[in-house]
Amino acid sequence: MMKKLYRYLSPLLIAALVLGSLPVAAAPASSGSGLITTQEALNAERSQGDRERIHEILARDEVQEQLVAQGVDPTEVEARVAALSDAEAAQMADQLEQLPAGASVVGALFAVFVILLVTDILGLTNVYPFTR
Amino acid sequence: MTPCPSRHFTKTTFWNARLAGVLALALVMLIMAGCASTPQLAETTKRELPRQTLLEQTPFHGQRDYQCGPASLAMVLNASDVPVEVDTLIPQVFLPEREGSVQPEMLATVRRHGRIPFMIKGNLDALLTEIDAGHPTVVMQNLSLPAWPIWHYAVAIGFDLDEETLILHSGMEPERIESFKRFDATWARSDRWAFVALPPGTLPATTDAEAAMDAIVDFERVQGEQAALLAWEALIDRHPEHAMGHFALGNARYATGDRQGAIAAFEGAVAQDPDLAVAWLNLGLLQQEMGNVDQAREALQLAAAHPGAWQNPARQALDGLKSGD
């Protein structure tokens, strides 16, 4: 039942996303004021393809969803994503799970605990009575 | 009677495997200890830097829970005269589920507060040079081993070349002293990631023109061209040979309504690089907008003469010029 629903829904979603992103991606040379912006000039100079542009535009939506899933306040999410550069947004979308998250020195105690636990089990140390 | 763990004696193959594991672990630990050596500074760095430096005016914010990211940001932003508090930064940069903050968002949050995050080169020479220039620097470290990472942000604020120590506001500890050796070992595990947060108009002491350009463009995307104007002026002061910098300055001046200044900057761009078609194009479009038909035609023709993305817009503008005559 749900599968059937998805089968109809996903092509529609794909079409909507592609159509929504096309005007932005396909018009690099026509800015509002008439002059070419620095960003547009750099994108062209580095021969960034349309495919990459579309990827980066879609990435921002993806990052928004990921941030909400990570427990970020939904009212903050939009401003946080807006402050990312295109490359950073793409990086977040592709590998948020693997990105190191600077946390704390408080965690050090836990890691030392783990290391000592391992060495205890290996018989190198004798810290925790319950490993014997 | 002492309960004697019988498995040690009954399963000899298991015991051998365990012994091998112990030896392997000991070996790995020895190798890792042996790898960490005191990083060497370049001779020029040693000559140019003072023996000791400490940025005493950098305020300290002790981290709570896992929030070394927001705390580090508050320290460098406060040092750069942005009076933001840790509590304001937490919802802007902290990821509750990860119990930490990721690098892209550290940089993004600096932009939100009107400062430009410049990544610096990953070596101790660059780090010490930035500190000496008065720029407290956020560094990312892995305090533990790669297998059990403890990622951590701290703010490097001073050094002592004689003692070979770095001084950091780190975690709960203001002005913590770490040896170059231990610091570099933990910093290397983040690929020596570090950045400074500077107001538009100030450039880092160490980055090259391209890296600075990228940082300012990303800032401009968030804060707008007017906010970036001083940064472009500074880039051109430092690197007068950088054609794209002149081009960017022209756009920023145009955004503030300074059309004469914009024309001068675009002319500066093509003077540095006569093949920068996009600068000819903007120069032509701007001259056209100001009613200088002859200058506009000359610039647009040069833009149209260069094959590439800007040929078509230049030709269209030329057509408009003809029909408008």
Boltz contact constraints between the chains, C-beta under 6 A:
constraints:
  - contact:
      token1: [A, 29]
      token2: [B, 313]
      max_distance: 6.0
  - contact:
      token1: [A, 34]
      token2: [B, 285]
      max_distance: 6.0
  - contact:
      token1: [A, 35]
      token2: [B, 282]
      max_distance: 6.0
  - contact:
      token1: [A, 35]
      token2: [B, 285]
      max_distance: 6.0
  - contact:
      token1: [A, 36]
      token2: [B, 278]
      max_distance: 6.0
  - contact:
      token1: [A, 36]
      token2: [B, 282]
      max_distance: 6.0
  - contact:
      token1: [A, 38]
      token2: [B, 217]
      max_distance: 6.0
  - contact:
      token1: [A, 38]
      token2: [B, 248]
      max_distance: 6.0
  - contact:
      token1: [A, 38]
      token2: [B, 251]
      max_distance: 6.0
  - contact:
      token1: [A, 41]
      token2: [B, 278]
      max_distance: 6.0
  - contact:
      token1: [A, 44]
      token2: [B, 309]
      max_distance: 6.0
  - contact:
      token1: [A, 70]
      token2: [B, 95]
      max_distance: 6.0
  - contact:
      token1: [A, 70]
      token2: [B, 97]
      max_distance: 6.0
  - contact:
      token1: [A, 71]
      token2: [B, 96]
      max_distance: 6.0
  - contact:
      token1: [A, 71]
      token2: [B, 97]
      max_distance: 6.0
  - contact:
      token1: [A, 73]
      token2: [B, 91]
      max_distance: 6.0
  - contact:
      token1: [A, 76]
      token2: [B, 91]
      max_distance: 6.0
  - contact:
      token1: [A, 83]
      token2: [B, 108]
      max_distance: 6.0
  - contact:
      token1: [A, 83]
      token2: [B, 111]
      max_distance: 6.0
  - contact:
      token1: [A, 83]
      token2: [B, 112]
      max_distance: 6.0
  - contact:
      token1: [A, 83]
      token2: [B, 222]
      max_distance: 6.0
  - contact:
      token1: [A, 84]
      token2: [B, 104]
      max_distance: 6.0
  - contact:
      token1: [A, 84]
      token2: [B, 108]
      max_distance: 6.0
  - contact:
      token1: [A, 85]
      token2: [B, 218]
      max_distance: 6.0
  - contact:
      token1: [A, 88]
      token2: [B, 104]
      max_distance: 6.0
  - contact:
      token1: [A, 91]
      token2: [B, 104]
      max_distance: 6.0
  - contact:
      token1: [A, 92]
      token2: [B, 104]
      max_distance: 6.0
  - contact:
      token1: [A, 99]
      token2: [B, 102]
      max_distance: 6.0
  - contact:
      token1: [A, 100]
      token2: [B, 151]
      max_distance: 6.0
  - contact:
      token1: [A, 101]
      token2: [B, 98]
      max_distance: 6.0
  - contact:
      token1: [A, 101]
      token2: [B, 100]
      max_distance: 6.0
  - contact:
      token1: [A, 101]
      token2: [B, 102]
      max_distance: 6.0
  - contact:
      token1: [A, 101]
      token2: [B, 151]
      max_distance: 6.0
  - contact:
      token1: [A, 102]
      token2: [B, 68]
      max_distance: 6.0
  - contact:
      token1: [A, 102]
      token2: [B, 69]
      max_distance: 6.0
  - contact:
      token1: [A, 102]
      token2: [B, 100]
      max_distance: 6.0
  - contact:
      token1: [A, 102]
      token2: [B, 101]
      max_distance: 6.0
  - contact:
      token1: [A, 102]
      token2: [B, 140]
      max_distance: 6.0
  - contact:
      token1: [A, 102]
      token2: [B, 151]
      max_distance: 6.0
  - contact:
      token1: [A, 102]
      token2: [B, 152]
      max_distance: 6.0
  - contact:
      token1: [A, 102]
      token2: [B, 153]
      max_distance: 6.0
  - contact:
      token1: [A, 103]
      token2: [B, 66]
      max_distance: 6.0
  - contact:
      token1: [A, 103]
      token2: [B, 99]
      max_distance: 6.0
  - contact:
      token1: [A, 103]
      token2: [B, 100]
      max_distance: 6.0
  - contact:
      token1: [A, 103]
      token2: [B, 151]
      max_distance: 6.0
  - contact:
      token1: [A, 104]
      token2: [B, 66]
      max_distance: 6.0
  - contact:
      token1: [A, 104]
      token2: [B, 68]
      max_distance: 6.0
  - contact:
      token1: [A, 105]
      token2: [B, 152]
      max_distance: 6.0
  - contact:
      token1: [A, 105]
      token2: [B, 171]
      max_distance: 6.0
  - contact:
      token1: [A, 107]
      token2: [B, 150]
      max_distance: 6.0
  - contact:
      token1: [A, 108]
      token2: [B, 150]
      max_distance: 6.0
  - contact:
      token1: [A, 111]
      token2: [B, 144]
      max_distance: 6.0
  - contact:
      token1: [A, 111]
      token2: [B, 148]
      max_distance: 6.0
  - contact:
      token1: [A, 111]
      token2: [B, 150]
      max_distance: 6.0
  - contact:
      token1: [A, 114]
      token2: [B, 148]
      max_distance: 6.0
  - contact:
      token1: [A, 122]
      token2: [B, 22]
      max_distance: 6.0
